[in-house]
Amino acid sequence: MTLIQRCLSTALGLLMITQAHASDIAYRLDENVIPTFQQIKLKIDPNQATFSGETTITVNIKHATDIVRFYQRDLDVYLAELIDGQRHIPLTVQSKEYDIQQGKASEMLPAKTYQLHMQFNGKVNTTSDGMYLSTFEGRNYIFTQFEDMHARRAFPGFDEPNFKIPYQLTITAPSINTVISNTPVASRTSADGWQTVTFKKTKPMPSYLVAFAVGELDSADITGLSVPGKIYTPKGQAHRTKFAVAQTPKILAALEDYFGTPYPYEKLDFIAVPNFTHGAMENAGLVTYRSSLLLLDDEPRLTEQSGPTKTIAHELAHMWYGNLVTMAWWDDLWLNEAFASWMESKITMALYPEQNTQAQLVQEGAFGADASPTTKAVKKEVRSQTDVMDGLGLNYSKGESVLQMIESLVGEDAFQKGVQSYMHKHAWGNAQADDLWEVLATVADFDVPAMMKTYLDQPGYPLINIAINGDVTQSRYHLAGANVKAQTWVVPLAIIYKKDGEIQRTSLFLDKAQVNMSELAQAQWAYPNDNAMGYMRWQIPAVQMQALLNDISDLNAREKKSLLYNSDALFNADKIPLDQHMAVLDALAQDSDPVVARSVVAALNDLTYLVDESNKALFAGFISAKLSPWFERLGVTEQTSDSNDVSRLRNAVFGMLGRYTQDAEVMKESKRISEKFLKDDTSTGRAIASSAMRSLAVNGDKEWFERFQSAYFATTDANTQSAIGYGMLFSEPDTIRKVLDMSLNNDVSPANVLRFISIASEAREDKDVLYQWLDKNMEKVTAKMPAYHIARMPEYVSASCSQHNIALAQNFYQQHMDKYDGMSRSFDVAQDESKQCVQLKDANQGTFNQYLQGTSAHF
C-alpha cells in the first residue's frame, strides 16, 4: 500500500466513523420516560410579542436513570425539575440535536411516577408556525399550527405522535378576548382586566393536535351536529359563514355513518384564520381553516363550493383517521393524509353529485413528482420537520390513488368493513400502515401487504407495455433522458380489449417483469386501465392505438381523460412521436363532454414549455384553432343552468386564450370583466375574473397594475385577494419588481408571501429580475415567510426550462440554501426538474415547431 493509498484509506475510515456516528444521533425520545398526562398554563396577550407559561407532565420512569429528555424550541426554560411528593429534584438541561433537551438529575431516579415541572418564556411567532400572531383589520389574534413538530415552540413536552396522552390547558388573557381550545370551558375567572380560562381535560391525543386561539372573535352556531359546534371568525366576519354552517352537519353525519361510530370528541368548532400556511388543520375539536374556505358568499357559485366542502370533509375524516387512530411516527403521515383525501372524495361524491368528483383522476396530481429520479418513497425515514414535508404532496395524491385502487379490487362493502374493524381495534391508540394492510388482507383475496409495499416503500410507478403477441411487461416510468433504478411492482391490471370485433374484459396481477396473456394476442386494441383506477402508465402498439381511437366512444369520461394524459406522458418519455400524441388530442378535442374537453385544455397547457418567442405567434394560432369553437359556444357569462364541468371548462378555455393569444374578443371581454370585478367582486366568478386580469397583465398593459394593487389592499376578502394576486402576471421588469415588493407589504400575510414571488417567477421567461430582487431582499423574505415555504421555495419559484435560469438559480441558492433547513433538498428537486425540462425541450422543440408550421394552413 502506497502512502497515498494509506492516507486515502485512513480518511475513508474516519469518514465512515463520522457517518456512523451521525446516523446514531438520537432524533427521537427513548421510551424509558413515558408521559401520561400534561397540564399547560399560558399567559398570552395578542398585543405583546412575548408569552409565559408553565407545564406539569406526569411521567412514568420505567428503569432507574438520571436523565429525562423532552422537546422544546426557541423557548427559555428557566426552571426544570422533577417533583416526587414533597421533594423537588432540579434538572440541569442541555440542548441536543433535533430539539431534544436532556435534563440531568444529580441523583439516580428510581423507577416510579413523577411530575416533570417546567416554567418558561417565549416569543410569539410571526410566520404562522407554532403559536403565532395574525393581524386582521387592525386587530391582533393568536392562533396555533402544531403539526408536525411545532408544539414544542409553544410549550416543552413529549412532542411525538406516539406519546398520545390527555392534555389540560389553562390560558390567561386580556378579558376583551375570546379564548378557545380543543375542549369546552371548565371554568373562567376574571380580575383586573384579565381572565383565566381552564378547559376540560382532553381525550388522549398527540401533541400536534393541541390547539387554542386568543383574540376578539365572533362566532356562529353550527346546528344539527351530534355535539355542540361553532364557527369562530375574526371580529365582524361571522355573518359570512352561512355556507359552511349549512354543509357541516350532513358531512359529519355521513362520516359517522361510514365509520359506524359517533364523532369522538365533546365539541366541534371551526376557526377562520386570516394567516394560515396550509389549507386547514384537523385539531381535535377545534379545526383551523384558511379564512377563504369559511368566509364565503351566502350562496357561492357552484365552482366555488367544492374547495370548502372537500376541505371540511377531509378535516372531519381526520377526526377518526389521524386523531382517534394516530400514526406511530411521522413516516406514516402519508396514510393520515391519503385516507382523509380518499374519504373526502367519497363523501363529496355521495353528497354533492353536482361537483362530479368521480370524474377527477387523483393520480394525475402525483405522477409528475413521482416520475422524478430525485423522488423518495412515500414511506421514508423521517428525522426532522423538513423530512416530514419533503414530498408532502405525494402523501395526499399517491396515497389516495393507492387506496382507491385497493377499494376497487376488494369492493366498497368489504373495504368499509375492514376500515371499521381497524378503527375499532386501534381506537385511542397508535398504529402503522402495516396494521391497516393486515386488516384489509382479511377482506381481500390477494396479498394486500405485498402489493402496498411495492407502491409505498419504493419511489416511482410502472410503465406497462402490451405487445401484439400478448406479452405484458413492466418497467419503471421515467422522462426521456432520466436515469432511474430498475424496479417492479405488483400491478393489478383490469383490461378492456377488443378482439374479433367484440369488447371483452380480463384481469391480471402482474408481479414480475413479463408474462404472456394469450387472450390479448392479436387483439384489435387493449386498454389496461378499466375506469382509470390504476397507478401506472401504459403503452400499446401504434396500430392498436389508432384502432382504439376509432372506438373512442366505448370509453367513459375518466378513461378518455386518462388516455390523453397517458399519451402526454408517453410523449415526454420519448415512447411515442408528437404526431401520435396529437392524434389522441385531436380525437378527444371533438368530444362533447366538458370533462373531456377540459382535459384537452390541460394537455395543451402541458405543451407550453415548448413555447418561446420564436414560435409563440404560431402557437397562438394553434390554440385559437383548437379552443375558439368552445369559446364561441360557451362565452364568458355563467348561466344558471351550467353544470360545474361546463363552468370549469369555460374558465379553462378563456384563461388559455387570454394567456397565449391576443384575440380581440378575448381582450375585450377581459377588460369588461376586470372593470366590473374591481368595482364589485360579486359581479362575476372569481376564477374567470382572475383569468381576465391575467390576460390584461400578460399582454403588456402594465397600467392595470396600480388598479389591481389598490383593489387588493382595499378588501380583506381572502378569495378576492387571491383572484387579484393570480391576475398579476405582468412581464415588464419594473412592474415585476412592484409585484415582488407587494410580498413584503405589512398587509400581505406571511402565508401569502410566496404566492407573489411565484407569480413574479412565472411572468417572464428569463428570471434575472426575480433573482436580482431576491438578492436584495432574501433576509426580509425569509424573516416573514413560514418555515415550510422557506424550505420549499426553490421548487415553487425556481424550476425552469432554461439553462440560463438554471445557472441563475445555482448562483443564488449556493449563497443561501445552507442557512435554511430543507432548502438544499428543495433546490436539488428544482434543479432536477429543470434539467429534465431542458432535455425534453431540446429533444422535442424541433418536432413541435415543425408541427405548428405544418398545421398553420388550418388557422
N, C-alpha and C positions, 0 to 999 in steps of 0.2 A: 504493500500500500504506500503510495507516494504521500508526501507532506500535504499536497493539495487535497488528495483523497481523504487523508486523516482529518483535515480541517473541515471538509465538507461533511464527513461522517459525524464528527462531533457537533457541528452546527445543526445537522438534521436531528440528531438525538436530542439536543436541547430544545429544538422546535417542537418535537413530538412530546417532550415532557411538558413544555409550556401549554401546548394544545390540550393535553390530557388534563392538566390542572384547570384550565379554563372551563373544560366541559364538566368538571366535577364541582364547580362553584354552585352552591345551592341557589336555586331560583324559586323554590317553594319551601314552606314551613314544614318542619318534621311533624310527626304525629305523636310525639311524646306529651305535648301540652295541647289539650283539646278544650276549646271553648264550649260552653253550654248555654250561656245567656249573656247579653250585653246591654247595659244601660248607658245612655248617651245624654249628656246635658250640654246644651249650646246656648250662648248668648250672642244674638245676631241683631244688628241694626242695618237695614239695607242702605242707609246713608253713610255708613262707616266702612272703611277699607279693610278693617280687621275684625276678627271674632275671637271668642274664647270658649273653652269647654273643658269638660272632664268626662271620663268614662270609667265604668267599673265592669269588668268582664269576669264572670265566673268561669274558672278553668279547672280542669282535672289533670294533674300531673300523674302519668302512668308509672314512670320509673324515676327514682331519685336522680336529681340533676341540680345544677346551679345556674342553668341557662333557660331563659324564657324568651322566645322570639315572637315578633309581631311585625306588622307593616305600618309605615307612615311615610308621607312625602310632603315636603315643604311646610311641615308643622314644627313648632317649637315645643317639644315635650319637656317641660321643665320639672316634672315630678313623675317618677315611675316607681311603683312599689307593689309588693305582694302583701295582702292582708290575710293573716291566719288567726282568726279570733280576735284577740286584743293586740296581737303582735303586728307591727308594720316592718316589713323587710325591704329595705331600699334596693333598687336595681340600678346598676351603672350601665347606661345604654350606649352602645356603639353601633354606628351605621355600617351595614354591609351592602353588597350589590343587590339589585332588583328590589330596592326599597325595604329590604329586610332590616329590622332593628334587633340587635342582640342585647337583651337585658341580663346582666350577670349579678347574681347574689353573692354575698361574701360567705355564704354557708351552703352546704348541701340541703336541698329541699326534699323532704320525704314525699313519697307518692301519696297524694291526698287532694282534696279540693281547696282552692284558694280564691281570693278576689284580686285580680290584677287591676290596680287603680292607677290612673294617669290623669294629669292635668296638662293643658296645652293651650297655646295661642296659634292663630293662623291668619293668613291674608286671604281675603275673598278673591277668587279667581275672576278674571275679566274676559276669558276666552271660551266660555261655555264648556269647561271641563270641571269635574268635581262639583263643589259648591261655588256657584258663580253669580256675578252681577248681570242683570239685564235691565236696560233703561228703555222705557216706552212712554211716549208723550209726557216727558218731563218727570216721571216718577221712577224710582229705583225699586227693583224686585230682586229677591234671591231665589234661584231655582237650583236643582241638582241634576247631574248626569254622572252616575257612578259606574255604569258599565263602560269598559270592562274592568279596569283596575284603578278607578278614581275615587272610591270611597275613602281610601287612605289619605286623600287630600283634605278631607273634612274631619276625620277622627281616626285615631290609631285603632287597629284591630286586626282580626284574622281575615284579611281581605282575599279569600279564596272561595270559589263556589262550593267546594266540598265541605266547608265548615258552615253547615246550614243550621242556624240557631234562631231563637226568638230575640227580638230587639225591643227596647222600650226607650222612646225619645221624650225628652223634656226640652222645650225651647222657650227661652226668654227673649222677648222682642218688644219694641215700642207698641203701646196699646192701639195706635191707629191702624196697625197692620192686621191682616188675616194670617193665621198660621195654620198650615195643614200638613198632614203626613200620611203614612200608609194606613193608619188605623183611626177609628173615631177618637174624639177627645175624651179623656178620662176625667180631667179636672182643669180648671182655669182660675187663676187668681190675678188680681191687678193691684198695683200700688205705684204711686209716684210716676205715672205716665208709662209704666212698663207692665207687661203681662207675662205670666209664666204658664205655659200650656204643657200639660203632661198627657201623652197619648197612651192608649191601651197597648198592652204588650202584643207584639205581632205573633203570628204563627211562625214556625221555623222557615227561614229563608236565607239565601246567601246575601252577603253584604252589598253586592252590586244592585240589589233591588230596594234597598233603603232609599227613601225619598222624602223631601219636605220642600215647602215653599213659604216665603215670608214676603208680604207686600200688601198694598192696597188693592185687594182682589174683589171682584164681583162674582156672582155665581148664578147659575140657572139649574133648577132641579131636573134630573132625568127620572121621569115617572115610568112605571111599568117594568122596572127591573125586579129581580128576585131579592135584591138587597138595596139599601139606600144608595143614591148616587147624585152627584152634581157635576157640572162643568164649570170650572173656575177660569176666569179671564182677567187680564189687566182691567183696571177701573174703567167703566163706561163701555165695555165691549160685550157684556153678557147677552144683550139682545140679538147678537149675531150668531148664536149657537143653535138656532131652531132646527136646522137640518140634522146636525149631529145628535141633538136630543131625540129627534124622531126616529133615527135609524138605529141607535144603540140598543134599545130593548129587544128588537127582533134578531139582531146579530147575536146578542148574548144568549137568547133563548135557543137559537139554532145550534150554538156551540154546546150548551148544556145538554141538548138532545143528542148530539153526536157522541159526546164523551160519556153520556149516560150517568153523569154526576152533576150536582149543583155547582154553580160558581163557588170557589173555595174560600173566599175572603168575606170580611164583615161589611165592606162597602166597596163601591166602585166610583171613584172620582177621576175626572179628566182635568188637565190644565192646558190652556192655550199659551204657549211660551213664545214670546216675540223673538228671542235669540236662541236658536237651537241648532246644533251641528247636524243632527240626523233627522229623520222624519218623525220618529216617535220612540218612546221607551216604555217598556211593559212593567214598570214598577208595580209591585203588588198593591192593589187598592188605590193607586194614585198614578195613573198613566199620563205621561207628558207627551205633548204633540207640538210640532211646529204650528204656530198660530194660523198659518194659511190653510191647515187641514180642518180646523174647527170654526174659525171666524169666517162665515160664508154668507152669501145672499140667502134669503129665506127659502127660495126655490132655485137652487143653482141650475145652470144649464146641464143637460144630460152629460156632455163631455167633461164637465167639472165635478161630477158626482163620484166617479169611480175612484179617484185618489183618496178622498175621505173615507168612503165605505170600505175600500180594501184595506186601508191602514187600520181602521178601527177593528175590522175582522182579524187582521194579523196580530195586533197587540192583545186582543182579548183571547185569541188562541194560545198565546204565551202564558195566560193565567194557569193553564193546565200544563202545556208543554214548555218547560223552562222554569216555571215558578213552582207548581205543585210537584212536578218531577224535574229535577235540575241536573245539568251535566256535572260530572265529577271534576272535570278540568276543562280549560279553555280549548283544548284540542277537539272537543266535541261541540263547540259553539255552532258549527255548521248545521248540526242536527236540530238545535233550537230554532234557528232561522229557517232552515229548509222546511221543517214541519209547519211552522207558523205561516210561511208563504204558501205551502200546499193547502193548508186549511183555509187561508184567505181566499184562494181561488175557488175552493169547493163551496164555501159559504156564499160568495158573490154569484156563482153560477146558479145556486138554488134560490137566492133571494132577489137577485137583480138580473133576470134574463135579458133585459134590455141592454145591459152592458156587453153582452156576448163575450164573456170572459172565456168561454170554451174554445173560441177561435184563436186565442193567443198561444203562441209557441214559446213557452218559458225557456226552453233550452237555447233558443237563439240569443238570449241575453248572456249566455255563458260561453258559447262556442268561440268567440273572438279571443277572450282572455285565456281560455283553456287550450288554445292551439299554440300558444307561445312556448318556445323552448325554455323560457325562464319560469313558467308557471310551476307552482308547487302543488302537491296533492292536497285535497281538501282536508284530509286527516293528516296533520303535520305536527311537528314538535313546536310547542309554544312555551316560550320562556318569559317574554316581555309583552307589554301592551302593544308595541309595534308588530310583534309576531301575530297577535290576535287579528290585527287589522290588515295584515298582508293578504291580499286576495279575498277580501271580505265579500265582494260581490258574488263569488262562486259559492259561498255558503248558502246564499239565497237561491240563485238560479240553477246551478248544477244540482244542488241538494234537492230542490223541489222537483226537478226533472226526474231524478232517480226515484223519488217517492212516487211520482205519477206512474212511472214505469212499473214499479212493484205492484201498485194497486191494480193497474190494468191487467197484470198477469194473474194475481190471486183473486180478483173480483172485489167489488166495493163492500159487500156484506162481510166477507171474510177478513178484509183489511180492517174494517171498523171493529170487528170482534177482537182482532189482535191488538189494536191500539187501546181499546178499553181494558183488556187484560193487562197490558203493560202499565197503564195508568194506575190500575188497582194495586198491582204488585209493588210499584215503586213510589206511591203517593207519600209526600212529605220527605222524600229521601233524594238520593243522587243515583244517577245511572249513566251508563256508557252506551254508545251506539250498538255494541255487541249485545247488550241486553234487549234492545228492540229487535235486532235481527233474530235473536233466539226465540222471541215470542212470535214474530211473523213467520218463522220457519214452521211453527205448529199449525199454521193455516194455509201453508203453501205446499205445492207438490214438487218444489225444486229447492236447491241448496241456496237459500237467501244469503247467508253469510259469505259464501264463496263468491257469489255474484257481486255483492256490495263491495267487497274488498278490492275487486278489480277496478271499480269506478272511483273509490274514495281513498284508497291507500296508494294510488299512483296517479300522476297528472295525465291530462290529455284525454283523448277518446278515439274510438276506432273509425277507420275508413273501410267499409265493406265493399268488396268487388264481386259482382256476379257475372260469370262468363257465359258465352253461348252454350258451352257444353255442360252447364250446371255446376261448375266449380264455384264454390263460395269461399273467398279468402278475406282475411283481415290484416290490417297493418295500422300503425299509428298515423292519424291525420296530421299533416303539417303544411305550412305555407311553402311556396316554391323557394328553394334555396336554403331552407332551415335544416339544421341538424338536430335530430331528436333520438332518444333512446328507443330501440325496438321494444314493443310491448304487445301483449294480447289481453283480451277481455273475455268475460262470459257475456256474450251478446245475445239477448233474446230477440229473435227476428220474427216478426209477423208479416208474412209476404203475400202480397196480392200479385197474381200473374195471369197473363192471357196465353193460352195455348190451344191450338186447334180451334180458334175462334171463340173460346169460352173463357170467361173470367173465373179464376179459382183462387183458393186460399190454402196456405200451408204455414207451418211454423218450424223454428229450429232454435235450439240453444247452441250457439257457436262458441265452443270453449277451446278451440285450437286454431292454428293458423290457417288451415284449409280443410274443407270437406267437399264432397260432391253430392248434390241433390239431383237425382236423375229426373225428377218431375219437372225441374226447371230447364232441362236440356232442350234446346230448340224452341224455347218459349218466344212468343212474339214480343213480349216485354215483361219485365218484373219490377215491382215496386215494393221494396223490402221494409216498409215503414208504415204499416197499417195505422191509420188515424194519426200519423206523425207523432207517435209516443216515444220513439227511440232516442237515445242519447248517442248519436253517431252521424257520420256522413256516409254516403254510399254512391256507387257508380255502376252503370250498366253500359254495354256497348252502344256506340252511336246509332246503329241501325235500330236497336231496341228503343232508344230514347225517342227517335223520330216516330216510331210506332206508338209509343206512349202518348206523345203529344197529339197524335191523330185521335186518340181515345181519351183526351184530357177530361171530357165531361164525366168519365167514370170515377174521377177522384172527387173527394169532398173539399171544402174550402181549406181546412187545415192541411190536407195533403197537397193541394196546389201551392199554397204558400211555402210549405216545406220543400217542395220540388224546386221552386225558384231559388230559395235561399241555398239549397244544396248545390244547385248549379253554379251559383256565385262562388261557393266555397271550392268547388272543383276547379273553376277558372283560376282562383287565387292560389291553388295548389299546383297549377300547371298540369292538370289532369285532362282538361279539355280546352280547345281553342275558343277564342272570343266569339266567333260566329256561331258555335254550338250553344254557348250560353245565351247569346242574343236571340237565338231561335226559340229558346224556352221563354225568355222575357216577352218576345213578340206574341207567342201563343197565349200567354196569360194576360197580356195587355188588352186582349179582345174580350176578356171575361167581364160579365156584367155585375158580378158580386163585388160590392165595395170593399169587402175584406181582402179579396184577392187583388183588386186594383191598388189598394194601399201598399200591398207587398211589392207591387211593381214600382211604385214611387220609392220605396225603401231600397229596392235593388238598384234603381237608377242613382240614388244618392250614394250607394256603395262604390260607384264608379267615379265619383268626383275627385278622388285622389289623383286621377289621370288628367284632370282639367287644369290648364295653366294659361298664361297669356297667349300662347301660340295657337291654342285651339278653342278658346272659350266662346268665340263667335259661332264656330261650328257646333259646339255643344249646346249653345243656347237654341240654335235652330232645331237640333235633335230633340231637346227637351220639349220645345214648343210643339213639335210634331206629335210627340207621344202624349202630352198632357193637356194640350189646348182643347181637345174634344171633351175631356172631363170638366175643364174649367167652364166651357160654354154651357155644358149641361147642368152643372151644379151652382155656378155663380159664386157669390160670397155671402149671401144672406141666408141665415139659418131659418128653416121652415119648421113649424110646429110638428109637422108630420115626419120630419127627418129622424132616421134611426141614429144611434150612436155611431155606427160604422160609416154612414153617409157623412155625418158632420166631421168625423175624423179624416175621411178621405178629402173632403173639401179643404180642410186646413192644410193637409199634406200637399195637395196639388198647388194651392195658392202659395204656400211657403216655398216650394221648389221653383215655381215660375218666378216668384219675386226675387229669389236669391240668384238665379242663374240666367235670367233673361231680362231684357228691358222692354218687355211687351207693353205697349202704350196703354192698353186696357187694364192690365195688372197694376201699372204705376198709378193710373187714375184712381182705381179702387183703393190702392194702398194709401194714397193721400187722403181720400174721403174718409176711410175707416179710421185712420190715425187722428185726423182732425176731430172726429166725433168722440173717439175714446178718450183723448186727452181732456176733453170738456166734461165727459160723462162716462165713467168706466163701467156703467151698466148698459151702455148703448149697443154693445156687441160682445161676442165671446172673447175672452182674454187670449185664447190661442190664436185666433185669426187676427186679432189686433196686434199681437206681438210679431206675427209674420208680416203684417202690413208695415209696422215701424221698422222692422229689419230690412224690408225691401227698400224703403227710403234711405236708410243708413248705408246699405251696401252699394247702392247705386250712386253714391257720392254726394248726397245732399247733406253736407255737414252742418248747414244752418239749422237742421232739426235738432241737433244735439242740445242746444240751450232749452228748447221746449221740452224735450224728453227729461232732461235733468230737473227742470223746475217742477214738472208733473210728478216725478219720482219723489222728490222731497216734500211735495205738497200733500201727499197721502201717507197714512200709516197702514193702509191695507196691504198685507204681505203678498197677496195674489196679484194685485195691480202693480206693485213694485217689481215683482218677478217678471211680469209681462213686459214692462218697460225696459227692465235691465236686459232681457233677452233680445230686445229690439236694437240695442246699441252696438250694432255690428259696423261701426264706422271704420274705414280703412285709411283715412288721411292721417298722417303721423301726429300732427298736433292734436287732433280730436281723440286719437287713441290714448294719448297721454292724459287727456281730460277724463276719459273713461277710467283709466287706471287710477287717477287721483281720487275719483269718487270712492274707491275702495277704502281709502283712509279717512273719509269724512266721518265725523262722530255719529252722524245719523244713519250710517250703514252699519248694521250689526256685525260683530265678529264672524258669525256663521255665514255671512254673505260676501265676505271679502274675496274669497277665492272665485266666486261667480264672476265678478267684474274682471279679474285677472284672466280668467279662462275665456271670456268673451273677447277681450283685447287680443289674446293669443290667436283666436280663431279668425280675427278680422283681416289679417294680412298674410300673404304667402311667406314673406320674409319676416323674421321675428326680431330684427335688430332693435326696433323701438321698444319692444317688450323687455329685452334684456338690459338695454340702457336704463330704462326706468327702474327695473328690479335692482340693478347695481347700486342705484342711489337710495332705494327705499326698502331694501330687504330687511333691515333691522326693524323698521316700523311695521312692515307687513307681518313678520313673524311674532312680533310682540302683541299683535292684535288677533291673529288667526288661532283657531282651535288646534290642538296638538295633532289631531288626525289629519287635518287639512295641510298642516306644515309637512308632515311625513309623506303625504301622497301628492304634494304639489307637482313634482316632475311629471307624473302620469296625467294630471289634469291639464297642464299648460304647456308641456314641452315635447310631446310626441309630434313628429313631423315626417314628411316625405322628402325632405331636402337635406342634402349633405351640408349645405351652408348652415342650416338651423341646427343640425346635429353638432357641428363644431361650436356654434354659439352656446348650446346647452352644456357641452363638455367644459368649455372655459368657465362658464358661470358656476355650475354646480361643484366643480373642483374646489372652488373657494368656500363653498357653503355647506355641502352635504354632511360633512363630518361633525358639524355643530348640532345637528338635529336628529333625534332618534328616528330611524326608519327611512330617512330621506335617501340614503345611499342605495337601499333596496329599490325604492321607487324610481330612482334615477336609472338603475340597471334595467328595470322593466320598460321605462320610456325609451331608453336608447335601443333596446332590442326591438321594440315595436317600430321605432323609426327606421332602423336599418332594414327590417323586413319590408317596410313600405317602400323604401328606396329600391330594394331588389325587385319588388313587384312592379314598381313604376318603370324601372329600366327594362324589365322583361316585356311589359305589356304596352308601353307608350306608343311604339311604332304601329303595332297592330290596331290599337284603339284609334289613332289618328287616321289610319287608312280606312277604318270602318266608318268614321264620321265623314270623311271625304267621299266615300262610296255611297253614303246614304244622303248626301247633301242635295242630290237631284230631287229628292222626295219632299223637301221643305223649302 
